[in-house]
C-alpha cells in the first residue's frame, strides 16, 4: 500500500514552540509574496514557444543535475536516465529515478521534489518504485493540458520576473519573441536575460578562438585585437541591456582579479589568443577581465555577479562523454581578501556599482566575505549557493554573515536553477528558513517582531528587486 505524501505546514520551522509560533506569524506575511528570480538557467525557449513539456522525465529529471548526480554516484547510468541519450525510454528512466528515490532522503532535492509532486500536481502518495507509473502518467497527462504550459505555470507560481543566463554569442531570439508577445498583449510575463561572457573571457573554455570568431561576427568588431575585443563586449552588453538585462554573471575558477596597464593587457591578450595558452596567462587574463567588467558595469549600470570557486568538469571521462553541467563540478577553497584587492582597490568605493559575490567555500563566510561586504560600498553578498542552497546551508550563511555584514549587505534569495517547477519550492524553503532564523532573534529579544516582519519581506522580495535593479 503506497504511503501518503503530506507536507507539514510547520516544515523547517524551529522545534522550540515559542520560536515556532513566531516563525509561523512571520511566514504568513511573506508566503504569498511574488517570486523575484533574478538569476537562473531556465530555457527562454520555454516561454517564447509556450509548447507543452513532453513528459515527466523530460521536465523533472533531465534538466536537474542535483538529481542525476546523486543517481550517478550510486552507479546509475546517465545513458539509462536519458541524459544525452535520446533513444532512452523516458518511462524506464523515470522508473530508475523512482526506484532510487530513497537516495534523496535528507537532501534539499527531496524537499523540492515532494513540493512539486504535492503542490504542482496534487499527488497524494509518496514517490517510489510502486508508484512510478502512476506518477509518470499523472504528470505526463497534466503536462499535455494548457494549465501546465510554461506561461501558465509562470503565472500560477506568482513569478514577477525571471532572469535567464546567456552568453554574448547568443542572439537572444527567444527573448525577442517574448518581448513581442508582451508588446501585443499576448502575455505579460517578464523574462529577462543576463550577460555571461565566460566563453569569450576564459581562454581555457572549449572553442575559445572559434568563440572569438563568432563574437566578431555578432558585434561587428575585430575581437582578435584588444581594442576591438573590448568594444565587442561593450556592444553586446548594450544589446543585452536593450533586451532587459540588468546584470552580468561571471563563473570563474577563482576570485582572482588584476588591474593591468593597457600595454600589459594588450600583450597578454595576444598571448591568450594564440595557438597555445598557458594556465598562468589564462588565469591572469580572467583576473584582469573581472576588473575590466567591473569598470564596464560602472559605465552601463549592469549589476555584476561573481560565481567563483567551482572546479568545473572534475570528471574528465564524464565531460568528454556528456559535456558540461552534468553534476561533476566540485567546490574548491577560495581566497577573496587577496584575490579581490586589485578590483576593489580600483572600484570598491563606488557606491554606484553593485558587485554580488557568491561562494562555495563556507570557511570564507565570517573570515572574509562578511568583513569585505561590511566595508566596501560596491559589494553585496549573494545567498547560500549551489551545494549550500539547502536548509542547513542557509542557516550557516545567516548565522555567520549577519553579525558582521548585517542583512542589508545581502541580496535576498535567488534560485539559480534549470529546474523550472522547483522555483516556487526553493523560494518557499528560503522564506521558511529566514523566518525561523528571524524568530530566534525575536525570541532572544534581539529584534522586535515588527522588525523581523519587515526583514522577512525584505529577504523574500525587496532586497532582490533593489540589488538587481528590477
N, C-alpha and C positions, 0 to 999 in steps of 0.2 A: 504494500500500500504506500503510495507516494506521501512523503511528509509535506505538511503545509509550508508555504512560503509567506512569511509575515515580516514586516518592517516595523520595529518598535518605534513609537513616536519619541522615545527618550534615547534613541541610539546616539552614542558619542557624547552624551551629556555626563557631567560628573556623577559619581555614585553617591556622594555625600548629599543627603536630602535637601539641606538648605541651599547649597550651591546649585543643585539640580533645578530647584524651583526658580531661582534667579535666571538660570540659563534658559529655561522654558519661556519665561517672560521676554527675555531679550530676543530669542529666536522668533517668537511670534511676531515681533515688529519687523523682522527682516526677511522672513521666509518667502514672502511674496514679491520682494523687490525684483525689478527686471534684471536680466543677466547681461552684464558687460563682459565680453570675451575679447580682450584686447590683443591677445597673442595666441595663435594656434596654427594648426596644419590641416584643417578640413579642406576639402576639394571644392574650389569655387564652381567647378562644372556642375556639382550637385544643384546649386541654387540657380545657375544660369539655365540649365536644361529642364530642371524640375522633373526629371524622369523618375519613375519608381525605382527603389532599390530592388535588387534582384532576389535575394534570399537571405536567410538568417546568417549563413556563413560569410557571405559577401559583405554584409553590413557590420556584423558584430565580431567576427573572428579575424578576417583577413587584414583589416587596417590597424589592428591593435597589437603593437609589439609587446606591450605589457603581458598580453595573454599568450602569444605564441612563444615568447622567450621562456616562460615557465614550462610550457609543454615540451619545448625542445630540450630544456635542462634535464627532463626526465626521460629523454630518449625518443620522444615522439618525432617522427619525420616531418619536416616542413613540407615536403612534397605531398605527403598524405593529408596535411592540413590545407592543401590548396595554395600554399604560399609560393608564388612564381610557377605554379603548375596548373594551367587552365584545364588540363584533362582530368583533374581530380574530381570525384563525385562530391558535390557540396554537402549532400546529406551524410555521406560517410565521414567527411571531415568534421561535420557537426557532431556526429556520434563519438568521434575520438575526443573532442572537446568535452562533451557531456560525461563520458566515462572517466575523465580525468579531472572533473570539476573539484573534487576534494583537494587537489593540489593547491587551490587558491584560498583555503581556509586561513583566516587571519590577515589576508592581504587586502589592500585597497581595491584591487580588481574585483574581488568577491563582493565588496560593498557596492561598487559602481554597477556591476552586472546585475546583482539582485534588485537594485533600484530600477534598472531598465526593464527587467523581466516583470516586476510587480507593478510599477507605476506607468511605464510606457505601454506595456502590452496586457496588463491586467491578469497575468498568470498567477495562480494561487497555490501551485505545488512547486516543490523545490526541483531545481535542475539536476538531473542525474542520468545515468545510462538508461534507467527505467522510463524516464520521461523525455528522452532525447527527441523521439519522433513527434510527440505531442508539441514540444517547444518549436521544433523546426516547422511543422505545419502551421501552427498558430501564428508564429512570427511571419513566415513567408506569405501566408494568406493576408495578413494585415498589411504587409508592405505593398501589396497589389492594389490597395484602396487609396483614394485621394487623400484621406486623412493622414496617411503616412508618407506622402511625398515630401521632399526636403523642405519646400517653402512652408507647407502646413505644419511640419514639426518645428521649424524655426519659430513660427508664430505661437504654436502651442506651448513651447518651452519658455516663452516670455523673453526671448533674446532681443535685446535692444540694438546691439551692434556686435558683429564678429569680425575679427581680422584674420585673414589667411596670410600665408607667407610665400612669396615668390622671389625668384632670382631676377637679376637685371636682364637675363636672357629670355624672360617670359614676355609675351606680347600683351598679356592681360586681356585677351579676347573675352574670356568668361566674365570678367569684371565689367567689360563694356556692355555685354548682354544684360547683366543685372542692372546696370545704371539705366539702360534703355527701358527695361521693364518698370523700373521705379518712375522714370520720367513720364511714361504714358499711363501711369496709374494701374498697371497690371499687378504690381506687387509693391509692398512698402518696406521690405526687409533691408536693413543696412549691412552690407557685406563690403568690407574694405580690404585692401592689400597692405603688405609691409615689405620693405626693401631688404632682401637678404643677399648681400653681394659675395658670399663665400666662394662661389665657383669662379669668380674673376678677381678675387683678392688673395686666395690661398694658392700659392704656386704648386703645392702638393695635391691639390684637388685634381681628380682624374680629368684628363682632357683640357688642362688649363690653357694651352696655346690655342686649341680649337675654340675654347670658350671666348678667348680674346678676339678671334676672328669674328665670331657671331656678335660679340659686344661692339665691334667696329661697325658691322652692318646695321645693327639696330640703332646705334647712336649717331651714325654719320661722322664719327671721329676716328682718327687713327689711334686705336687702343694699343699699338705697339710702340708709340712714343709716349714718354711720361706725361707731357703736357696734354696730348690727346687723350690719354688714359684718364686723367683727372677730369677733363672736360666731358668725357663719356659718362663718368659717374654723375657729374652734376646734371647732365641732360636726362639721364634715366631716372635719377631721383626726382627731378621736376615732373617727369611723366608719371611716376608712381604717385606723387602728391596730387596731381591732377585727377587721378583715378581713386582718390580717397585716402591714400596712405597718410598716416600721422607718425609712423615710426620706422626705424631700421632695426635690423637684427643681425648679430654677428656671433657665429658659433665657432670660436677659435679653440685650439687645443690648450692654450694657456691664456692668462690675462696680461701677457707681456705687451707693453706699449713702448714706443720710441718716438723721438722728435728729431728727425734728421734734417740737415740743411737741404736745400733744393739740389745742390750739386751731388751730395751724398745719395739722396733719394733717386736721382736720375741714374747714377752709376749702379745702384742696387737694382733698379728696375731693368736695366739692360741685362744684368746677370740672371735675374729670375725669369726673364722671358726667353732666355737662351735654351739650348737643347738639354743641358744638364743643370739641374738645380740642386744646390747643396742644402742640407737641412738647416744649417745655421742661417743662410741667406733667406730661406723660406720663412723661418720664424721672425727674423728681423723685418722682413717686408710686411708680414701680417701685423707685427707690432707697430710699425710706422703707419700703416693704413688705418689702424684704430684711431690714432691721433688725428690723421687727416679727416677721417669720417666724423670725428667729434667737431672739428672745425667747420665741416660742411653742415652739420646739424645746427651749429650756432648761426650759420647763414640762412638756412632754409626752414628752420624750426622743427624738423623731424626729430622726434624723441629717439634716443639711441639705446638699444638693448645689447648687453654683452653677456653671452652664454658661454663661459669658458669651462675648461676642466673635464672634458669627456675625451677619453681615448677612444676615438671612433673606429668602428670595424675591427675590434680586437681579435676576432676570429678570422684569420686570413682565408681559410677554406670557405667559410660561410660567405664572406664578402665576394670572393671570386665566383662563387656559385649563384648567389642570390642578390648581390648588390648591397647598397646602403640601407640603413634603417630596418634592420632585421633582428634587433634585440641584442646585438653584440657590442654595444657601446658600454664602456666601463668608467666609473668616476676615478679621477686622479686627485692627488693633493695639489692644491693651488695656492700660490702666493699672490696676494693682492697689494700689500703695502709697498713693496719694492717695484712690483710689476707695473702698477698704475701710476707711479710717481711722475714719469715723463708727461703723460697725458694730463694728469691733474695739475702739475706744475704750470701747464700752459692754459688749461681751460677749466680747472676745478672750481675756480672762484666766480665763474659766470652763472649768475642766478637765472639767466635767460635760457641756459642749456639744461636739459634733463638727460642724465645717463642712468639707466637702470641696470644694476648688477645682479647677476644670478650666480649661484654656486652649487656644486655637487659635493663640496668639501665642508662638512658641518663643523670641522675644527676651526674654521675661519670665522664663524659667526661672531662670537664675543671678542675674539682676539683682534680681528682685522676689519671685517665688514661693518659692524655696528659703529666702531670708532670712526671709520672713514666717512660713513654716511652721516654720522652725528656731527661732522665738522664741515665737509665740503658742500657748498650750496648746490653744486651741479649734480650731486649723487643722490640716488634713491635705491632702495633695496627691493628687488623682486621677491616674490613669495617663495616658499619652500618648493623646490623644483624637481621634476622628473622622478628619480628614485625616492625623493623625500616628499613628494606630493601624496601624503598619507597622514592618517590621524596623528601618529607619534611624531612624524617629521614636522608637521605643522606646529605641534606643541613645543617641540625643541626649538623651532625657529622663533616663536613668540617669546619663550622663556629666556632665550639667550640674547635676542636682539633688542628687546623693548627697553631695558633699563638704560642702555647707552644711546640707542638711536631713537627711542620713542616710537609711537605708532605712525606719526606723520612724516617720517622719512622712509616709510614703506609705501607700496603702491596697491594695496589690496590683494586681490587674487586674480590669477589667470590660469586657465585650464591646460594650455599648451598641448592640445590633443588632436589626433586624427580621427578619433572615435566619436562621431557626431552625437550619438544618442547618450553618451556618458557625460556630456557637458552639464546638463542640469544636476546630475548626480554628484559630479565633482564640486560644483558650486555649493550644493547643499551640504556636503561634507565640510567644506571650508567654513561656511556660516555656522554650522553646529560647533565646530572646534573653537572658533573665535568666540562664540557666545559662552562656551564653557570656560575658556580662559578668562574672559572678562568677568564672569560670575565669580571666579576665585578672587579677583581683585576687589570686587564689591563685598564679598563675604569677609575679607580681611580688612575692610574699611580703608582701602587704598584708593577707591573710586566711589563716587556716588552712583546710584543706579541710573540716574538720568544721564550722567556722563557716559556710562557703559552703553546705554541705548544709542547715544549719538555715535559713539565709536563703532558699535556694531553696524550701523548704517554706513559709516564711512568705509569700514573694512570690506563690507559686502558690495558696495556700489560706488560711493562718491570718490574714493581715492583713485580707483582705476580710471574713472572718467576724467578726473583732473590731470593725473600723471600722463595719460596717453592723449590728452587734448581731444577728447571725444564729446 
